[in-house]
């Protein structure tokens, strides 16, 4: 895939710029330890929580529930799976998890160096989280003003990745066509094949070095490799 003609770069946020998994894993494990001390399946909490993210976030993105409702549903599902009492006040219980999660927010170590090598490109963030929280993440990890606008489905007419209109709207927000924009992210469907279907070029960030990329797509294992791919 040629990257000539790229004028703008969109970054996914969670798993690409911010270590979402590390923060979420630590937060839900600590939450369960407080909620049910000595639980025999404590070591499974992080993987279970990660597994619930996709279906419940998809419900919210499809408009089948509010963001707050999906949080309640996800926490209830975790409690049911682990056979622990469901908190009477799910909002307060989730807030306890969220506070721990926020304390764990951190940029990956390669982010600052990578951004420093991208002068001349129009930058932005395209993420499927809630607008307010994703903007807060960018501020907390020190990228506010460095990566351009933070774009979510909430400001793109309800269109979330991998809907084609999401990528088209994000490119327009940068003042560019989809063909002039490159998306970099860790999720193959949302950040690689999804944008390609909308005419946007993409690079897969495979931080774990787990497997080959889909045919025809560049793969990097660190963001520091990105500047070297660009003309």
Backbone as CSV, one residue per row, in Angstrom:
resi,resn,N_x,N_y,N_z,CA_x,CA_y,CA_z,C_x,C_y,C_z
1,UNK,0.844,-1.199,0.000,0.000,0.000,0.000,0.877,1.247,0.000
2,UNK,0.690,2.098,-0.996,1.448,3.351,-1.062,0.846,4.384,-0.118
3,UNK,1.716,5.113,0.573,1.260,6.170,1.471,1.562,7.557,0.899
4,UNK,1.876,7.614,-0.374,2.133,8.910,-0.996,0.839,9.715,-1.039
5,UNK,0.967,11.021,-0.867,-0.202,11.884,-0.891,-0.913,12.035,0.435
6,UNK,-0.422,11.350,1.470,-1.038,11.476,2.794,-0.719,12.861,3.364
7,UNK,-1.763,13.562,3.769,-1.602,14.891,4.364,-2.042,14.937,5.829
8,UNK,-2.858,13.980,6.217,-3.356,13.959,7.583,-3.264,12.565,8.169
9,UNK,-3.113,12.491,9.487,-3.022,11.202,10.180,-4.002,11.206,11.343
10,UNK,-4.843,10.191,11.374,-5.754,9.978,12.489,-5.232,8.822,13.330
11,UNK,-5.217,9.008,14.630,-4.802,7.952,15.543,-6.009,7.444,16.320
12,UNK,-6.106,6.141,16.438,-6.983,5.570,17.447,-6.415,5.997,18.811
13,UNK,-7.245,5.935,19.858,-6.769,6.370,21.177,-6.446,5.191,22.084
14,UNK,-7.457,4.419,22.467,-7.253,3.326,23.424,-6.497,2.170,22.777
15,UNK,-5.341,1.849,23.326,-4.522,0.788,22.775,-3.522,1.278,21.756
16,UNK,-3.650,2.545,21.351,-2.735,3.121,20.365,-1.906,4.235,20.990
17,UNK,-2.582,5.251,21.519,-1.886,6.335,22.214,-1.888,6.130,23.729
18,UNK,-2.969,5.579,24.230,-3.154,5.396,25.677,-3.213,3.907,26.010
19,UNK,-2.557,3.521,27.087,-2.549,2.119,27.513,-3.855,1.798,28.245
20,UNK,-4.912,1.702,27.466,-6.240,1.430,28.027,-6.279,0.087,28.739
21,UNK,-5.717,-0.932,28.104,-5.816,-2.263,28.686,-5.104,-2.347,30.032
22,UNK,-3.938,-1.754,30.116,-3.224,-1.786,31.382,-3.991,-1.088,32.490
23,UNK,-4.572,0.081,32.175,-5.328,0.829,33.179,-6.601,0.103,33.564
24,UNK,-7.323,-0.428,32.577,-8.592,-1.102,32.862,-8.384,-2.404,33.620
25,UNK,-7.364,-3.162,33.242,-7.097,-4.434,33.921,-6.795,-4.216,35.399
26,UNK,-5.932,-3.246,35.676,-5.576,-2.976,37.074,-6.774,-2.465,37.855
27,UNK,-7.589,-1.621,37.206,-8.728,-1.011,37.901,-9.801,-2.036,38.248
28,UNK,-10.139,-2.922,37.313,-11.220,-3.870,37.602,-10.757,-4.938,38.589
29,UNK,-9.470,-5.275,38.553,-8.947,-6.233,39.526,-8.993,-5.648,40.928
30,UNK,-8.593,-4.384,41.062,-8.649,-3.731,42.373,-10.091,-3.561,42.842
31,UNK,-10.989,-3.244,41.905,-12.400,-3.083,42.272,-12.974,-4.389,42.815
32,UNK,-12.695,-5.507,42.156,-13.221,-6.797,42.608,-12.608,-7.187,43.945
33,UNK,-11.337,-6.909,44.138,-10.699,-7.230,45.409,-11.362,-6.481,46.557
34,UNK,-11.763,-5.221,46.320,-12.462,-4.460,47.344,-13.888,-4.963,47.538
35,UNK,-14.551,-5.297,46.424,-15.951,-5.713,46.465,-16.117,-7.117,47.039
36,UNK,-15.156,-7.988,46.736,-15.232,-9.380,47.182,-13.825,-9.862,47.536
37,UNK,-13.308,-9.460,48.713,-11.927,-9.792,49.086,-11.649,-11.297,49.018
38,UNK,-10.508,-11.634,48.434,-10.113,-13.027,48.371,-10.883,-13.861,47.361
39,UNK,-11.543,-13.225,46.421,-12.337,-13.976,45.441,-11.436,-14.968,44.702
40,UNK,-11.880,-16.231,44.572,-11.011,-17.247,43.962,-10.729,-17.023,42.475
41,UNK,-11.545,-16.199,41.830,-11.340,-15.956,40.398,-10.835,-14.529,40.126
42,UNK,-10.179,-13.969,41.123,-9.681,-12.597,40.979,-8.799,-12.446,39.736
43,UNK,-7.990,-13.448,39.479,-7.078,-13.376,38.350,-7.762,-13.389,36.994
44,UNK,-9.048,-13.736,36.966,-9.792,-13.769,35.704,-10.539,-12.470,35.429
45,UNK,-10.608,-11.598,36.418,-11.458,-10.408,36.302,-11.102,-9.549,35.100
46,UNK,-9.818,-9.329,34.874,-9.409,-8.434,33.789,-9.828,-8.972,32.426
47,UNK,-9.604,-10.272,32.195,-9.974,-10.858,30.900,-11.487,-10.860,30.713
48,UNK,-12.226,-11.127,31.768,-13.691,-11.113,31.671,-14.194,-9.710,31.358
49,UNK,-13.651,-8.722,32.038,-14.065,-7.327,31.824,-13.769,-6.891,30.402
50,UNK,-12.595,-7.261,29.907,-12.243,-6.933,28.524,-13.200,-7.597,27.548
51,UNK,-13.600,-8.819,27.834,-14.516,-9.531,26.960,-15.901,-8.916,26.919
52,UNK,-16.319,-8.301,28.009,-17.640,-7.660,28.048,-17.641,-6.297,27.351
53,UNK,-16.491,-5.707,27.165,-16.435,-4.373,26.568,-17.091,-4.329,25.189
54,UNK,-16.717,-5.247,24.326,-17.148,-5.182,22.931,-18.673,-5.260,22.782
55,UNK,-19.338,-6.265,23.322,-20.782,-6.336,23.096,-21.569,-5.203,23.745
56,UNK,-21.167,-4.783,24.939,-21.944,-3.738,25.608,-21.670,-2.357,25.024
57,UNK,-20.445,-2.090,24.620,-20.183,-0.831,23.934,-20.908,-0.790,22.592
58,UNK,-21.008,-1.943,21.925,-21.727,-2.002,20.653,-23.208,-1.688,20.845
59,UNK,-23.763,-2.110,21.962,-25.170,-1.784,22.254,-25.366,-0.277,22.350
60,UNK,-24.447,0.379,23.050,-24.539,1.838,23.179,-24.352,2.525,21.828
61,UNK,-23.351,2.093,21.077,-23.075,2.712,19.786,-24.234,2.540,18.809
62,UNK,-24.980,1.451,18.965,-26.132,1.203,18.104,-27.375,1.944,18.583
63,UNK,-27.270,2.656,19.711,-28.405,3.406,20.230,-29.400,2.572,21.007
64,UNK,-28.995,1.370,21.410,-29.913,0.483,22.138,-29.903,0.737,23.638
65,UNK,-28.974,1.541,24.113,-28.941,1.932,25.521,-28.061,3.164,25.622
66,UNK,-28.117,3.828,26.771,-27.264,4.993,26.991,-25.884,4.533,27.429
67,UNK,-24.929,5.457,27.423,-23.587,5.128,27.878,-23.613,4.663,29.330
68,UNK,-24.420,5.327,30.155,-24.500,4.938,31.560,-25.154,3.571,31.725
69,UNK,-26.148,3.289,30.911,-26.818,1.985,31.003,-25.884,0.852,30.614
70,UNK,-25.043,1.070,29.588,-24.136,-0.014,29.214,-23.120,-0.276,30.309
71,UNK,-22.757,0.756,31.059,-21.824,0.555,32.172,-22.476,-0.295,33.259
72,UNK,-23.743,-0.007,33.549,-24.459,-0.811,34.544,-24.582,-2.254,34.092
73,UNK,-24.923,-2.440,32.818,-25.092,-3.792,32.281,-23.782,-4.562,32.321
74,UNK,-22.704,-3.898,31.992,-21.400,-4.559,31.958,-20.962,-4.975,33.359
75,UNK,-21.167,-4.088,34.334,-20.783,-4.428,35.703,-21.671,-5.537,36.249
76,UNK,-22.962,-5.497,35.928,-23.874,-6.570,36.351,-23.465,-7.903,35.754
77,UNK,-23.054,-7.883,34.480,-22.639,-9.116,33.809,-21.394,-9.698,34.467
78,UNK,-20.463,-8.836,34.836,-19.252,-9.312,35.502,-19.602,-9.951,36.843
79,UNK,-20.463,-9.307,37.606,-20.852,-9.845,38.912,-21.557,-11.187,38.751
80,UNK,-22.423,-11.281,37.739,-23.134,-12.531,37.510,-22.167,-13.653,37.145
81,UNK,-21.202,-13.350,36.288,-20.229,-14.361,35.868,-19.394,-14.848,37.050
82,UNK,-19.072,-13.935,37.962,-18.222,-14.281,39.095,-19.015,-14.679,40.339
83,UNK,-20.341,-14.686,40.207,-21.226,-15.089,41.311,-20.984,-14.263,42.570
84,UNK,-20.905,-12.932,42.378,-20.792,-12.026,43.518,-22.022,-11.122,43.531
85,UNK,-22.395,-10.578,44.666,-23.591,-9.735,44.732,-23.490,-8.524,43.817
86,UNK,-24.571,-8.243,43.124,-24.630,-7.049,42.291,-24.830,-5.844,43.211
87,UNK,-24.000,-4.832,43.117,-24.151,-3.665,44.000,-25.529,-3.037,43.873
88,UNK,-26.068,-2.578,44.989,-27.387,-1.939,44.965,-27.353,-0.655,44.145
89,UNK,-26.255,0.057,44.236,-26.088,1.289,43.466,-25.002,1.053,42.421
90,UNK,-25.434,0.639,41.239,-24.473,0.311,40.190,-23.690,1.532,39.714
91,UNK,-24.328,2.694,39.721,-23.623,3.898,39.279,-22.470,4.225,40.226
92,UNK,-22.715,4.110,41.517,-21.651,4.371,42.492,-20.556,3.321,42.387
93,UNK,-20.949,2.079,42.160,-19.963,1.011,42.027,-19.094,1.231,40.794
94,UNK,-19.729,1.614,39.697,-18.948,1.866,38.484,-18.024,3.068,38.686
95,UNK,-18.505,4.060,39.415,-17.670,5.232,39.683,-16.397,4.839,40.428
96,UNK,-16.503,3.826,41.291,-15.318,3.341,41.994,-14.310,2.736,41.034
97,UNK,-14.819,1.954,40.085,-13.932,1.424,39.046,-13.347,2.554,38.215
98,UNK,-14.202,3.503,37.791,-13.770,4.581,36.903,-12.678,5.437,37.536
99,UNK,-12.783,5.673,38.838,-11.765,6.472,39.522,-10.411,5.775,39.463
100,UNK,-10.408,4.462,39.682,-9.162,3.703,39.581,-8.639,3.717,38.144
101,UNK,-9.558,3.559,37.199,-9.183,3.549,35.783,-8.509,4.862,35.395
102,UNK,-9.086,5.975,35.808,-8.504,7.284,35.486,-7.104,7.440,36.060
103,UNK,-6.908,6.940,37.259,-5.582,7.062,37.881,-4.521,6.276,37.101
104,UNK,-4.963,5.322,36.312,-4.028,4.515,35.544,-3.757,5.015,34.139
105,UNK,-4.403,6.101,33.729,-4.211,6.594,32.356,-2.768,7.020,32.131
106,UNK,-2.184,6.533,31.062,-0.813,6.914,30.692,-0.618,6.682,29.211
107,UNK,0.145,7.551,28.593,0.501,7.353,27.189,1.537,6.242,27.087
108,UNK,1.511,5.515,25.982,2.571,4.547,25.732,3.904,5.282,25.588
109,UNK,5.003,4.644,25.943,6.304,5.330,25.922,6.743,5.814,24.549
110,UNK,6.197,5.237,23.474,6.644,5.607,22.126,5.891,6.796,21.530
111,UNK,4.865,7.285,22.224,3.975,8.288,21.630,4.685,9.613,21.392
112,UNK,5.367,10.140,22.388,5.995,11.458,22.256,7.006,11.488,21.118
113,UNK,7.847,10.463,21.031,8.860,10.423,19.976,8.210,10.344,18.599
114,UNK,7.161,9.528,18.494,6.486,9.375,17.204,5.863,10.684,16.747
115,UNK,5.166,11.371,17.633,4.517,12.628,17.265,5.544,13.684,16.866
116,UNK,6.698,13.648,17.520,7.740,14.626,17.202,8.252,14.460,15.773
117,UNK,8.083,13.261,15.215,8.562,13.012,13.865,7.522,13.207,12.791
118,UNK,6.383,13.815,13.152,5.277,13.952,12.192,4.945,15.402,11.878
119,UNK,5.926,16.285,11.985,5.688,17.682,11.639,5.269,17.815,10.182
120,UNK,4.319,18.686,9.941,3.844,18.902,8.584,2.571,18.161,8.243
121,UNK,2.194,17.190,9.086,0.943,16.471,8.873,-0.153,17.050,9.768
122,UNK,-1.373,17.056,9.267,-2.530,17.416,10.086,-2.922,16.193,10.893
123,UNK,-2.990,16.334,12.207,-3.239,15.190,13.075,-4.611,15.265,13.726
124,UNK,-5.116,14.106,14.113,-6.372,14.027,14.829,-6.495,12.679,15.508
125,UNK,-7.507,12.536,16.341,-7.783,11.281,17.045,-9.182,10.824,16.662
126,UNK,-9.308,9.565,16.281,-10.607,8.984,15.945,-10.828,7.779,16.841
127,UNK,-11.804,7.872,17.720,-11.994,6.871,18.763,-13.470,6.570,18.967
128,UNK,-13.755,5.371,19.455,-15.139,4.960,19.644,-15.658,5.183,21.064
129,UNK,-14.909,5.838,21.907,-15.384,6.092,23.264,-16.345,7.267,23.314
130,UNK,-16.730,7.644,24.530,-17.597,8.801,24.695,-16.760,10.072,24.542
131,UNK,-17.354,11.100,23.975,-16.606,12.308,23.642,-15.926,12.926,24.860
132,UNK,-16.677,13.096,25.919,-16.131,13.786,27.093,-14.964,13.009,27.702
133,UNK,-15.119,11.695,27.833,-14.054,10.914,28.442,-12.818,10.859,27.554
134,UNK,-13.013,10.721,26.249,-11.847,10.629,25.370,-11.083,11.948,25.321
135,UNK,-11.799,13.059,25.339,-11.115,14.346,25.411,-10.334,14.467,26.725
136,UNK,-10.932,13.981,27.809,-10.252,14.030,29.107,-8.980,13.184,29.085
137,UNK,-9.055,12.011,28.458,-7.872,11.160,28.364,-6.728,11.880,27.658
138,UNK,-7.043,12.505,26.544,-6.014,13.205,25.770,-5.365,14.296,26.612
139,UNK,-6.171,15.010,27.399,-5.608,16.049,28.274,-4.714,15.443,29.352
140,UNK,-5.221,14.393,30.001,-4.505,13.814,31.136,-3.159,13.244,30.722
141,UNK,-3.084,12.635,29.535,-1.807,12.030,29.132,-0.898,13.019,28.413
142,UNK,-1.284,14.302,28.423,-0.393,15.351,27.947,-0.366,15.576,26.456
143,UNK,-1.436,15.159,25.739,-1.449,15.309,24.286,-2.396,16.395,23.801
144,UNK,-3.042,17.092,24.714,-3.973,18.145,24.314,-3.231,19.202,23.502
145,UNK,-3.745,19.506,22.320,-3.105,20.487,21.464,-2.015,19.926,20.574
146,UNK,-1.649,18.655,20.794,-0.586,18.039,19.997,-1.115,17.113,18.921
147,UNK,-2.330,16.596,19.114,-2.859,15.594,18.183,-4.127,16.058,17.478
148,UNK,-4.420,17.353,17.520,-5.572,17.862,16.793,-6.888,17.500,17.448
149,UNK,-7.983,17.531,16.679,-9.294,17.292,17.265,-9.491,15.842,17.699
150,UNK,-10.260,15.663,18.762,-10.675,14.332,19.208,-12.071,14.092,18.645
151,UNK,-12.200,13.064,17.815,-13.443,12.800,17.098,-14.022,11.453,17.526
152,UNK,-15.275,11.473,17.933,-15.989,10.244,18.279,-17.308,10.224,17.520
153,UNK,-18.003,9.104,17.608,-19.309,9.016,16.960,-20.284,10.055,17.463
154,UNK,-20.066,10.552,18.673,-20.973,11.551,19.229,-20.888,12.881,18.503
155,UNK,-19.777,13.153,17.824,-19.664,14.391,17.048,-19.628,14.104,15.544
156,UNK,-19.815,12.838,15.184,-19.834,12.440,13.780,-21.196,11.854,13.413
157,UNK,-22.248,12.526,13.883,-23.627,12.152,13.548,-23.966,10.719,13.940
158,UNK,-23.414,10.271,15.067,-23.738,8.931,15.554,-23.066,7.810,14.794
159,UNK,-22.068,8.137,14.010,-21.376,7.118,13.219,-20.064,6.740,13.910
160,UNK,-19.972,5.492,14.304,-18.787,4.972,14.983,-18.018,4.052,14.045
161,UNK,-16.730,3.905,14.290,-15.963,2.907,13.543,-16.604,1.534,13.734
162,UNK,-16.767,0.721,12.694,-16.229,0.834,11.343,-17.239,1.325,10.284
163,UNK,-18.221,2.129,10.662,-19.154,2.663,9.671,-18.403,3.556,8.690
164,UNK,-18.600,3.384,7.394,-17.871,4.210,6.417,-18.023,5.708,6.664
165,UNK,-19.224,6.135,7.052,-19.452,7.552,7.293,-18.613,8.123,8.409
166,UNK,-18.181,7.274,9.332,-17.318,7.726,10.426,-15.987,8.218,9.869
167,UNK,-15.387,7.439,8.982,-14.095,7.809,8.409,-14.233,9.011,7.477
168,UNK,-15.314,9.042,6.726,-15.544,10.178,5.827,-15.722,11.468,6.627
169,UNK,-16.495,11.390,7.706,-16.712,12.558,8.540,-15.448,13.010,9.246
170,UNK,-14.629,12.052,9.665,-13.380,12.390,10.349,-12.408,13.078,9.393
171,UNK,-12.317,12.574,8.165,-11.453,13.214,7.175,-11.925,14.637,6.899
172,UNK,-13.238,14.809,6.759,-13.793,16.137,6.514,-13.481,17.084,7.665
173,UNK,-13.482,16.559,8.893,-13.166,17.391,10.057,-11.730,17.893,10.015
174,UNK,-10.867,17.164,9.324,-9.481,17.614,9.146,-9.326,18.494,7.914
175,UNK,-10.422,18.669,7.165,-10.367,19.456,5.952,-9.743,18.716,4.790
176,UNK,-9.810,17.380,4.820,-9.164,16.551,3.812,-10.140,15.517,3.262
177,UNK,-9.755,14.896,2.159,-10.522,13.766,1.626,-10.057,12.496,2.323
178,UNK,-10.861,11.443,2.250,-10.466,10.190,2.893,-9.144,9.675,2.326
179,UNK,-8.912,9.864,1.036,-7.691,9.356,0.412,-6.453,10.089,0.914
180,UNK,-6.630,11.279,1.454,-5.495,12.056,1.942,-5.173,11.784,3.419
181,UNK,-5.952,10.889,4.024,-5.805,10.635,5.456,-5.358,9.191,5.696
182,UNK,-4.482,9.020,6.658,-4.015,7.711,7.108,-4.532,7.479,8.523
183,UNK,-5.074,6.294,8.776,-5.513,5.931,10.126,-4.548,4.905,10.699
184,UNK,-4.126,5.142,11.928,-3.203,4.249,12.622,-3.885,3.754,13.889
185,UNK,-3.976,2.433,14.037,-4.615,1.904,15.230,-4.368,0.429,15.427
186,UNK,-4.815,-0.073,16.576,-4.506,-1.448,16.976,-5.605,-2.448,16.679
187,UNK,-6.777,-1.984,16.237,-7.905,-2.884,15.996,-8.042,-3.114,14.482
188,UNK,-7.914,-4.356,14.055,-7.894,-4.635,12.618,-9.192,-4.201,11.946
189,UNK,-10.328,-4.505,12.546,-11.601,-4.164,11.904,-11.841,-2.665,11.901
190,UNK,-11.661,-2.023,13.047,-11.980,-0.596,13.176,-10.920,0.322,12.576
191,UNK,-9.667,-0.107,12.635,-8.575,0.798,12.293,-7.810,0.414,11.031
192,UNK,-8.092,-0.748,10.464,-7.355,-1.190,9.285,-8.302,-1.466,8.119
193,UNK,-9.080,-2.536,8.214,-9.952,-2.883,7.085,-11.154,-1.945,6.978
194,UNK,-11.649,-1.439,8.101,-12.787,-0.512,8.079,-12.492,0.758,7.307
195,UNK,-11.418,1.472,7.655,-11.105,2.678,6.891,-10.786,2.390,5.426
196,UNK,-10.137,1.268,5.163,-9.812,0.940,3.774,-11.069,0.820,2.923
197,UNK,-12.142,0.272,3.506,-13.399,0.131,2.773,-14.013,1.486,2.445
198,UNK,-13.623,2.518,3.198,-14.141,3.871,2.954,-13.163,4.707,2.130
199,UNK,-12.092,4.093,1.636,-11.134,4.817,0.807,-10.025,5.498,1.571
200,UNK,-9.893,5.177,2.851,-8.849,5.763,3.691,-7.728,4.752,3.870
201,UNK,-6.493,5.199,3.804,-5.384,4.279,4.014,-5.134,4.049,5.504
202,UNK,-4.479,2.935,5.811,-4.361,2.558,7.221,-3.087,1.773,7.478
203,UNK,-2.659,1.848,8.736,-1.499,1.095,9.226,-1.910,0.405,10.513
204,UNK,-1.596,-0.870,10.610,-1.938,-1.634,11.817,-0.811,-1.537,12.832
205,UNK,-1.148,-1.089,14.028,-0.207,-1.065,15.144,-0.400,-2.345,15.950
206,UNK,0.512,-3.257,15.802,0.453,-4.560,16.475,1.485,-4.569,17.598
207,UNK,1.114,-3.999,18.736,2.070,-3.854,19.836,2.536,-5.201,20.384
208,UNK,1.735,-6.224,20.254,2.099,-7.534,20.794,2.892,-8.372,19.803
209,UNK,2.982,-7.913,18.553,3.701,-8.679,17.543,3.133,-10.068,17.384
210,UNK,1.802,-10.152,17.416,1.151,-11.443,17.528,0.973,-12.189,16.218
211,UNK,0.711,-11.478,15.128,0.358,-12.169,13.902,0.586,-11.233,12.715
212,UNK,0.635,-11.809,11.494,0.799,-10.957,10.312,-0.433,-10.088,10.101
213,UNK,-0.272,-8.942,9.440,-1.422,-8.086,9.161,-2.244,-8.667,8.016
214,UNK,-3.454,-8.163,7.815,-4.195,-8.546,6.623,-3.374,-8.202,5.385
215,UNK,-3.533,-8.983,4.352,-2.733,-8.785,3.140,-2.887,-7.368,2.605
216,UNK,-1.756,-6.756,2.294,-1.762,-5.443,1.663,-1.707,-4.269,2.607
217,UNK,-1.664,-4.521,3.910,-1.644,-3.430,4.889,-0.316,-3.410,5.646
218,UNK,0.277,-2.231,5.807,1.520,-2.150,6.588,1.258,-2.481,8.057
219,UNK,2.262,-3.061,8.703,2.179,-3.399,10.122,3.395,-2.836,10.829
220,UNK,3.162,-2.181,11.958,4.251,-1.707,12.803,4.030,-2.233,14.208
221,UNK,5.087,-2.353,14.975,4.956,-2.813,16.362,5.193,-1.688,17.363
222,UNK,5.591,-0.512,16.853,5.777,0.681,17.690,5.462,1.898,16.845
223,UNK,4.928,2.915,17.472,4.627,4.143,16.737,5.887,4.839,16.237
224,UNK,7.029,4.526,16.822,8.269,5.144,16.352,8.618,4.692,14.944
225,UNK,8.005,3.606,14.466,8.239,3.145,13.106,7.408,3.916,12.083
226,UNK,6.403,4.648,12.534,5.483,5.296,11.606,6.141,6.345,10.721
227,UNK,6.926,7.285,11.258,7.527,8.297,10.376,8.317,7.695,9.232
228,UNK,8.938,6.537,9.457,9.731,5.904,8.421,8.917,5.334,7.280
229,UNK,7.610,5.166,7.487,6.741,4.661,6.421,6.253,5.774,5.499
230,UNK,6.380,7.007,5.967,5.780,8.118,5.229,6.769,8.741,4.271
231,UNK,6.295,9.131,3.093,7.191,9.725,2.096,7.817,11.031,2.590
